[in-house]
Amino acid sequence: MSKDNPERKKFLREWINIPDCAAFVALDGRGQIMGFGQRRPAIQAKNQLIGPLYGDDTNTAMAILQRLCQDVIGEKITLDIW
């Protein structure tokens, strides 16, 4: 599906607006996306899911993962790998 597809844009808008979720985007100096990650509550109590998680390189992905985890206290974190 093209990044300009209206259905994709609608899906992403709804996805990042899930209640109690956190989403972060890493941009380069030109404003181009280098990475993206989201954390959301799982169905199970005291459990957070992370995914998708993407980075152009390991450092970008790790920085986003670290930021997604830093606010989680007393809950299990599951990395959702597709």
Secondary structure, 3 states (H helix, E strand, C coil): CCCCCHHHHHHHHHHHCCCCCEEEEEECCCCCEEEEEEEEECCCCCEEEEEEEEECCHHHHHHHHHHHHCCCCCCEEEECCC
